[in-house]
Amino acid sequence: MSKAKIKVALAGVGNCASALIQGVEYYRHVQHEEEAVGLSHLYLGGYHPRDIEFVCAFDVASGKVGADLSEAIFTHPNNTIKIADVPKIGVKVLRGPLMDGVSGPLSDVITVDESEEADVASALKESGAEILLNLLPSGASEASKRYAEESLKAGCAFVNVTPTILASDPEWAGRFKEKGLPLVGDDLTDQVGATIIHKALLETLSRRGVRVSETYQLDVGGGTESLNTLERARDLKRAIKTSSVSSVLPYPAEIVAGSTDYVDFLGNRRDSYFWLRGLYFGGVPMRLDIKLSTVDGPNAGSVLLDVVRAVKIALNRGEAGHVLAISAYAFKRPAEILPPDEAEKLFETFVRSG
Ligand SMILES: NC(=O)c1ccc[n+]([C@@H]2O[C@H](COP(=O)([O-])OP(=O)(O)OC[C@H]3O[C@@H](n4cnc5c(N)ncnc54)[C@H](O)[C@@H]3O)[C@@H](O)[C@H]2O)c1
């Protein structure tokens, strides 16, 4: 039997939104888990990706505002890979409040649409949205907070995909709890992102007795988000990634994890470099040097599909405030960082229970 639809609104129609919307189409007709290549769960708590319906969207970029969501996701400067044709959705992208959404290097690639700002809370209510995904550029912290306020006003659960500190802030968590709404975040963990790979590497080596003394993980990318991160969120991103990576080692080590630079011809691709040095049996030195190549947008897809469906489950159960079981599994900076296997178990138990 088909489940009720999950009504989702988007703040920011960039590469991440594009991958998510295309992903729903890509997996729409897949019936069996074993055929769902690239997904952690085809069904989650009984929900299939096709149960997700996009009912409302906000952006500020000229060309995206006023366009059908199915067209806006392929509009400049979005440059992520195309994995599916998306039929007309019937949702026009509304002009959101700009605030600090477009500044620094982003101003060179985004022309701000001049039309009147929409009333976000009213639009959310009218659309019947249950969950608002915050997909704004890193560093757009005032605008992110504004969408969180509007989400509270409209009675929507809030998913903070960005590194702005929101879900892990007890004050915001308290406000969502008071309103009886779930809140998850901050800063999504990619499916095969540098952070999760770096953590797995360090965890395996330390479990096998290696004493890692120094390690770095640095990357270059060509999406708008890489350009934006250069000026606006490099320090914040580095702090979040480094504390997430450090959490898996039971001893102190020199760790650097962060974004390095923007290389426009890479498009939405990202190359991540891992390097480490340590000592194994008898104090014998070892080194490891690896490169990972991925595309940013799709790297968020599988995790986002899990998050949206898990938040719907939280809504169904009347869970309110910060939901650690979802945040610890799917985000780099939850209120409490758990070891990856523990976070995964907590998530699976959450989905199955109740
Ligand atoms: N794999 C991933 O893509 C991934 C992983 C972890 C975190 N994130 C986070 O997700 C967020 C989105 O990433 P992206 O690659 O889609 O970025 P993007 O730059 O491609 O898209 C951001 C969109 O937000 C729009 N925008 C800017 N200001 C706005 C405002 N005030 N109101 C409404 N829209 C506004 C822009 O026009 C653009 O369409 C970033 O904060 C990023 O750090 C992404």
The ligand as an SDF file (V2000), in Angstrom:
LIG
                    3D

 44 48  0  0  0  0  0  0  0  0999 V2000
   27.0650   17.3260   -1.2210 N   0  0  0  0  0  0  0  0  0  0  0  0
   26.5490   18.5220   -1.0320 C   0  0  0  0  0  0  0  0  0  0  0  0
   26.1140   19.1570   -1.9670 O   0  0  0  0  0  0  0  0  0  0  0  0
   26.5050   19.1110    0.3590 C   0  0  0  0  0  0  0  0  0  0  0  0
   26.9980   18.3980    1.4650 C   0  0  0  0  0  0  0  0  0  0  0  0
   26.9610   18.9930    2.7330 C   0  0  0  0  0  0  0  0  0  0  0  0
   26.4340   20.2620    2.8820 C   0  0  0  0  0  0  0  0  0  0  0  0
   25.9500   20.9190    1.8020 N   0  0  0  0  0  0  0  0  0  0  0  0
   25.4200   22.2750    1.9880 C   0  0  0  0  0  0  0  0  0  0  0  0
   24.2210   22.4520    1.2460 O   0  0  0  0  0  0  0  0  0  0  0  0
   24.0970   23.8220    0.8960 C   0  0  0  0  0  0  0  0  0  0  0  0
   23.7010   23.9110   -0.5660 C   0  0  0  0  0  0  0  0  0  0  0  0
   24.7490   23.4200   -1.3960 O   0  0  0  0  0  0  0  0  0  0  0  0
   24.6490   23.5850   -2.9880 P   0  0  0  0  0  0  0  0  0  0  0  0
   25.8250   22.9050   -3.5510 O   0  0  0  0  0  0  0  0  0  0  0  0
   23.2930   23.2490   -3.4430 O   0  0  0  0  0  0  0  0  0  0  0  0
   24.8580   25.1770   -3.1140 O   0  0  0  0  0  0  0  0  0  0  0  0
   24.5130   26.0950   -4.3750 P   0  0  0  0  0  0  0  0  0  0  0  0
   25.3920   27.2870   -4.2510 O   0  0  0  0  0  0  0  0  0  0  0  0
   24.5410   25.2910   -5.6310 O   0  0  0  0  0  0  0  0  0  0  0  0
   22.9830   26.5210   -4.1140 O   0  0  0  0  0  0  0  0  0  0  0  0
   22.5700   27.4950   -3.1950 C   0  0  0  0  0  0  0  0  0  0  0  0
   21.2890   28.1380   -3.7260 C   0  0  0  0  0  0  0  0  0  0  0  0
   20.7920   29.0520   -2.7570 O   0  0  0  0  0  0  0  0  0  0  0  0
   20.3000   30.1910   -3.4310 C   0  0  0  0  0  0  0  0  0  0  0  0
   20.1990   31.3110   -2.4970 N   0  0  0  0  0  0  0  0  0  0  0  0
   21.1430   32.1890   -2.0780 C   0  0  0  0  0  0  0  0  0  0  0  0
   20.6040   33.0480   -1.1780 N   0  0  0  0  0  0  0  0  0  0  0  0
   19.3100   32.7020   -1.0290 C   0  0  0  0  0  0  0  0  0  0  0  0
   18.2490   33.2210   -0.2360 C   0  0  0  0  0  0  0  0  0  0  0  0
   18.4400   34.2360    0.6090 N   0  0  0  0  0  0  0  0  0  0  0  0
   17.0280   32.6370   -0.3170 N   0  0  0  0  0  0  0  0  0  0  0  0
   16.8190   31.5720   -1.1690 C   0  0  0  0  0  0  0  0  0  0  0  0
   17.8020   31.0470   -1.9530 N   0  0  0  0  0  0  0  0  0  0  0  0
   19.0320   31.6010   -1.8730 C   0  0  0  0  0  0  0  0  0  0  0  0
   21.2980   30.3850   -4.5720 C   0  0  0  0  0  0  0  0  0  0  0  0
   20.7980   31.2140   -5.5850 O   0  0  0  0  0  0  0  0  0  0  0  0
   21.4890   28.9340   -5.0140 C   0  0  0  0  0  0  0  0  0  0  0  0
   20.5010   28.5680   -5.9580 O   0  0  0  0  0  0  0  0  0  0  0  0
   25.4390   24.4820    1.2320 C   0  0  0  0  0  0  0  0  0  0  0  0
   25.3320   25.2100    2.4290 O   0  0  0  0  0  0  0  0  0  0  0  0
   26.3760   23.3040    1.4230 C   0  0  0  0  0  0  0  0  0  0  0  0
   27.4140   23.5680    2.3530 O   0  0  0  0  0  0  0  0  0  0  0  0
   25.9700   20.3710    0.5540 C   0  0  0  0  0  0  0  0  0  0  0  0
  1  2  1  0
  2  3  2  0
  2  4  1  0
  4  5  1  0
  4 44  2  0
  5  6  2  0
  6  7  1  0
  7  8  2  0
  8  9  1  0
  8 44  1  0
  9 10  1  0
  9 42  1  0
 10 11  1  0
 11 12  1  0
 11 40  1  0
 12 13  1  0
 13 14  1  0
 14 15  2  0
 14 16  1  0
 14 17  1  0
 17 18  1  0
 18 19  2  0
 18 20  1  0
 18 21  1  0
 21 22  1  0
 22 23  1  0
 23 24  1  0
 23 38  1  0
 24 25  1  0
 25 26  1  0
 25 36  1  0
 26 27  1  0
 26 35  1  0
 27 28  2  0
 28 29  1  0
 29 30  1  0
 29 35  2  0
 30 31  1  0
 30 32  2  0
 32 33  1  0
 33 34  2  0
 34 35  1  0
 36 37  1  0
 36 38  1  0
 38 39  1  0
 40 41  1  0
 40 42  1  0
 42 43  1  0
M  CHG  2   8   1  16  -1
M  END
$$$$
